[in-house]
Amino acid sequence: MLQILPAIDLRGGRCVRLRQGDYAQETVFGDDPVAMARRWEADGGDILHLVDLDGAKAGKPVNVDAIRGIVKALQIPCELGGGLRDDESIRFMLEEVGVTRVIIGTAALKQPDWFKRMVERYPGRMALGLDARDSMVATAGWLEVSKTPAIDLAREYQGLPLAALIYTNIANDGMMQGVDRQTISDMLALAELGFPIIASGGVTTADDIRTLSAEHAKQPNLAGAIIGRALYEGTLTVADARASR
């Protein structure tokens, strides 16, 4: 069954959403991340997806207090991305703050040997965050677009004990336009490499969940869907997502 991952993006200790990763296009949805996290857990989320937006810009964890509070308050697993680019940040978040798994994007592109060592050190607790525009990897909080095809980067890590690969088409993220066929095709190609794939960016209505669930039935490695802005805008609820999968 397709996993449902409600998302909380953190900036300045608040719950926000960006459009296409643009920090200038921010909407604040709440001042109490712990209360928001409890709501998504109560509604039936399988895993909570957290992004430290300040951390993604700074290159190190920033919203630590909010993340710690969320992890302590919930029973469901929490995954975290944003600014995790060295051994100590990863160790701190996994061992002291207590997140279930961490998501690495920029550093996996720029330091592949280091990322492989981290995956071996923390088997099943490291996820690869592949943020792409036109199927090319974007880094540094989506502020840069590389010349590396997303699937080429993923191939470098075949056979390693990755927890998941989270694929975001940043052209869709926060735009409330649904998940397009090219993004689904990209994810299915990644799924063929053997990774659990989590869809991110553009999930807007129950129809998107039904579409992804139909693909999951054919390719179980397409394992889950992150839902962000749609939850806050009210076009999709966690309950509807669960019922549609």
BELGIMO-V555485 format. One record per backbone hydrogen bond with DSSP energy under -0.5 kcal/mol. NH is the residue of the N-H (numbers start at 1). CO is the residue of the C=O. E is the energy in kcal/mol with one decimal. If there is no record, write none. Layout:
nh & co & e
NH & CO & E
NH & CO & E
This chain:
nh & co & e
3 & 223 & -2.8
5 & 3 & -0.5
5 & 225 & -2.8
6 & 4 & -0.6
7 & 227 & -2.2
8 & 49 & -2.7
9 & 16 & -0.7
10 & 8 & -0.5
10 & 51 & -3.3
11 & 14 & -2.0
14 & 11 & -1.6
15 & 30 & -2.9
16 & 9 & -2.8
16 & 14 & -0.6
17 & 27 & -2.0
19 & 22 & -0.6
19 & 25 & -1.2
20 & 18 & -0.6
20 & 173 & -3.0
22 & 19 & -2.3
23 & 21 & -0.7
25 & 22 & -1.9
27 & 17 & -2.5
29 & 15 & -3.2
30 & 15 & -1.3
33 & 13 & -0.5
36 & 32 & -2.0
37 & 33 & -2.6
38 & 34 & -2.5
39 & 35 & -1.9
40 & 36 & -2.1
41 & 37 & -2.2
42 & 38 & -2.7
43 & 39 & -2.0
44 & 41 & -1.4
45 & 40 & -2.3
46 & 4 & -2.4
47 & 4 & -1.3
48 & 77 & -2.6
49 & 6 & -3.0
49 & 47 & -0.5
50 & 48 & -0.6
50 & 79 & -2.8
51 & 8 & -2.0
52 & 81 & -2.9
53 & 10 & -1.9
53 & 51 & -1.1
54 & 10 & -0.9
56 & 52 & -2.2
57 & 53 & -1.5
58 & 54 & -2.6
59 & 55 & -2.7
60 & 55 & -0.8
64 & 62 & -1.5
67 & 63 & -2.0
68 & 64 & -2.9
69 & 65 & -2.3
70 & 66 & -2.1
71 & 67 & -2.6
72 & 68 & -2.2
73 & 69 & -1.4
74 & 70 & -1.3
77 & 46 & -0.6
79 & 48 & -2.9
80 & 101 & -1.9
81 & 50 & -2.1
82 & 103 & -0.7
85 & 83 & -1.1
90 & 86 & -1.8
91 & 87 & -2.8
92 & 88 & -2.9
93 & 89 & -2.1
94 & 90 & -2.5
95 & 91 & -3.0
96 & 91 & -0.6
96 & 92 & -1.7
97 & 92 & -2.6
98 & 93 & -1.2
99 & 93 & -2.1
100 & 78 & -2.0
101 & 78 & -1.3
102 & 125 & -2.3
103 & 80 & -3.1
104 & 102 & -0.5
104 & 127 & -2.9
108 & 105 & -0.5
109 & 105 & -1.4
110 & 106 & -2.3
111 & 107 & -2.9
115 & 111 & -2.3
116 & 112 & -2.3
117 & 113 & -1.8
118 & 114 & -2.1
119 & 115 & -2.4
120 & 116 & -2.0
121 & 117 & -2.1
122 & 118 & -2.4
123 & 120 & -0.6
124 & 161 & -2.8
125 & 122 & -2.0
127 & 102 & -3.3
128 & 164 & -2.2
129 & 104 & -2.8
129 & 127 & -0.6
130 & 128 & -0.8
130 & 166 & -2.9
131 & 129 & -0.8
132 & 130 & -0.5
132 & 168 & -3.3
133 & 136 & -2.4
136 & 133 & -1.8
137 & 148 & -2.8
138 & 131 & -4.1
139 & 144 & -2.8
143 & 139 & -0.8
143 & 140 & -1.1
144 & 139 & -2.0
146 & 137 & -3.4
149 & 147 & -0.6
150 & 135 & -2.7
152 & 149 & -0.5
153 & 149 & -1.8
154 & 150 & -2.3
155 & 151 & -2.0
156 & 152 & -0.9
156 & 153 & -0.8
157 & 154 & -2.0
158 & 155 & -1.3
160 & 157 & -1.8
162 & 160 & -2.3
163 & 126 & -2.9
164 & 126 & -0.6
165 & 196 & -2.9
166 & 128 & -2.7
167 & 165 & -0.6
167 & 198 & -2.5
168 & 130 & -2.7
168 & 166 & -0.6
169 & 200 & -1.1
170 & 132 & -2.3
170 & 168 & -1.0
171 & 132 & -0.5
172 & 169 & -1.8
173 & 169 & -1.1
175 & 172 & -2.3
178 & 202 & -0.7
180 & 178 & -0.6
184 & 180 & -1.9
185 & 181 & -2.8
186 & 182 & -2.5
187 & 183 & -2.5
188 & 184 & -2.5
189 & 185 & -2.1
190 & 186 & -2.1
191 & 187 & -2.6
192 & 188 & -1.5
193 & 190 & -1.5
194 & 191 & -1.9
195 & 190 & -0.8
197 & 195 & -0.5
197 & 221 & -4.1
198 & 165 & -2.7
199 & 197 & -0.5
199 & 224 & -3.0
200 & 167 & -1.9
204 & 202 & -0.6
208 & 205 & -0.7
209 & 205 & -1.2
210 & 206 & -2.6
211 & 207 & -2.6
212 & 208 & -2.5
213 & 209 & -2.7
214 & 210 & -2.2
215 & 211 & -1.8
216 & 212 & -2.5
217 & 213 & -2.1
218 & 214 & -0.9
219 & 215 & -2.9
222 & 219 & -2.5
223 & 197 & -1.6
223 & 221 & -1.6
224 & 197 & -1.5
225 & 3 & -2.5
226 & 199 & -3.2
227 & 5 & -2.2
228 & 226 & -0.5
230 & 203 & -0.5
231 & 228 & -1.5
232 & 228 & -1.0
233 & 229 & -2.6
234 & 230 & -1.3
235 & 230 & -1.3
236 & 230 & -1.3
241 & 237 & -2.4
242 & 238 & -2.7
243 & 239 & -2.2
244 & 240 & -1.3
245 & 241 & -0.7
245 & 242 & -0.7
